[in-house]
Amino acid sequence: MNLLSYIVSRLLQMIPVVIGVSLVAFLAIHLVPGDPVQLMMHGRATPETLQAAHAKLGLDQPLLVQYWNFIRNAATGSLGTSIIQNADVGKIVGERLLPTVLLLVTSAVFAILIALPLSIIAARRSDQLADHVIRLLGIIGFAMPPFWVGIILMLFFGIYLDWFPISGYGRSFGDRMYHLVLPSLTIALFLAPILIQSLRAAILDVMTAEYITVARAKGLGPWRVLIKHALRNALMPVTTILAVNIGWLLSGAVVVEYLFSFPGLGSLLVRAVGQRDYPVIQGLSLVFAILVLFVNLLADLSYMLIDRRVLKA
Amino acid sequence: MVAPEQIAADNAAMKPSILEIEDLVVEFHQGNKVVRAANHVSLTIRQGETVGIVGESGSGKSVLCRSILRLLPSPPSFVKSGRITFAGRDLLSLPETEMQEIRGADIAMVFQNPMNALNPVWPIGDQITEGERVHRGLGTRAARTRAVELLKRVGIPSPEMRVDEYPHQWSGGMVQRAVIAMAIAGGPKLILADEPTTALDVTIQDQILALLMDLQAATGTTLILVSHDMAVVAETCDRVAVMYAGRIMELAPTADVFAHPRHPYSLGLLRSIPRIDGKGQRLEPIPGQPPSLSELPAGCPFMPRCSFASPACGTSDVPLREVAKGHFSACIKAEEIAAVAL
C-alpha cells in the first residue's frame, strides 16, 4: 500500500462514522424532554404562535424528515438557524472554531514539551530519585482538577507576577498567542502526566527489545540508544493516547474556556444545551465529531511517519 | 603420522591469545533466588581461531557471550568474580565509555533472531553504518556508500536499491546478512556469533555459516560461534567448548571431541544426534533434565544424569583439567570415557 491509498482509505473510513455520530446527536437531543420554542418564548406564547414557530423551524415534521433536512443542509454547508440567537449556526460555530482549535493545538504542544524530556529522564533513571520525583509530580498534576489549576495559574502568573492576561482572546495573532498561554498551560498540566506515564512505560518496554541490545553492541552510548532507538518506537502507543485525549479534551476544555472567558466552542456548547438551542447543538455535535475524526486521522498519518510497517497492513 | 587436525591445532596453539576468560562467575538475582548462569568459566581464545560453544538451552552460552561485551543488564545480572582480558585490557574493570569504544569496533556480535535484531523504524543501511558514524565520524554520504559496500560484501543483490529499505521488507536470511554486515562494519578483531543460524531455514543456515566462514577466512577475525547444534560446530570450528549448567565440561579440538569425547555429557550429546552414514541407528537421549541453576548440586552438575557417576562425583567441584594434549575435561573419569566407543 502506498502513501496516497493509505490516506484515502483513512478518509473513506471517516464517512460512516460521521453519519453515525450525526444520527446519534440528532436523536439524543430530541429525546430530551423540553420544548425549545416554549423556552424561547419564556412560556408566554399562545398556542398559535407556538405552532407557527414550530412550523417555521420544521419541528412539527416527522423526526425522519427533520433528520433528512439536517443532513441535506449540512451537506451543503448550512447548519440551520439558531433558535435563540436567530443567526446562522454555521457562522456562530465558525467564528468559535478557530480559537478552540488553537487552544487544543497549543495545549498539546505544551503537554508534549513538558512530557517528552521528563519521560525520557524518568525512563533513563527508572526507579531512581529523578524517576520517583517526576512520577509523583505527575500524579499531583493529574489529581488536581483543571479549574483549580487554572485559578492558581491565574493568581500566580496573571495577578501576582502579572506576566500573562487572564481572560479574553486578543486581536492580533501575537496577542492571541499571548492570551492562550495560561489556558493552554492549564490543559497541558492535566494532559502531560498522562503522556509522561505512558511514554515512560513505552520506553521501558521498548528497552527490553533485542534491537536495543544490538544497538548497544554497536558501541552506542546510552542516550543515543534511548533517543534514536527506543524513543521513536515508544511514540507509537503514546500517539494513540494523545489522540484519544485530545478528542476527549474538546469537551474537557469547556471548563477552562469558561474560566478564562475564552470564546470557544466549549462555552458555546454549554450555553446552547442550557437553552435547548437544537440547531446549534446539532451543528456543534457534527463539528466535534469531525474534529475528533480529524485528530485521529492525524494520528494515523503520524503512525505512518513513525513506523513504515503500517503501510504494509 | 600426525593427523592434519593435530597440526592445525598445534599451529593455533602457537598464536597469541586475544581473549582470556578466567574463572568467570555470572549470577542473576531474581527476588530471593540467585541463578548462577556462568560458573567458574575459564577459556582462552587465540587470534584467528574459531571456537564453538555448544550446550543446550540455559547452559550459559549466551550469558558468556554477553558478559564479554558487558551487555547484560545489571541488575539483575552481576559478575561475581573473574576476569575477561581482551588484547591485554581487562574488560570488566573498564569504564563504560571505553567499553563503548570496544563494542562494534574491536568486538562485534551477531544475534540469534534477525527479525528482532534490527530496529523496525530505521532503514537497514542507516543501522549498518551507525557504529562507524558514531565512532569514526563517517559522513552521511560516505556512510551510504559504505553500507552499499558492506551489503555487497555479505551477498545482498543490488544493494544500491535496497540500502534504504526497512527490515520488514526483507526475509530473515537477508536480514541476518545485514546483521553480519553490521558486525563486520567496524573491522572487529573478534566476532561473537550467538546462535546465528538457529532462527533460519536449514538451507539458509548453510549459506549464513558459509558467509561467516568466508568472511573470517578473508579478514582473519577470531570467531566464537555459539550453537546448540553439534553439526554446525563440527563443520566450522577449530575447537569446541561444551557447556552444561554454566560450566565448561570439555574443551578440545573439534576433531578430538567428535572422535574421542572425554566427558560423559559430550558423549551423550554425540549419541543423541543422527549420523548421516546410518551407523548406530538407535538415538540415545540423555535421561533427565538439567539442574536448576538456582539450586546447583554439589560436585559435578551432570552427575544426576550420568551413567558413569560414582559417589566421588558429588563430593567436590570437578575442575577442568588437561587429560590429553590440548584436551580438557571436567570429569574425574575422563580417561575411562575416552576408551568408550561412540
Interface residues (C-beta under 8 A of the other chain):
Chain A: A209 E210 Y211 T213 V214 A215 R216 A217 K218 G219 L220 G221 R224 K228 H229 R232 N233 I306 D307 R308 R309 K312
Chain B: R66 L69 L71 T97 Q100 E101 I102 R103 G104 A105 A108 M109 F111 N113 N116 A117 L118 N119 P120 V121 W122 E130 G131 V134 H135 Y166 H168 V179 M182 G186
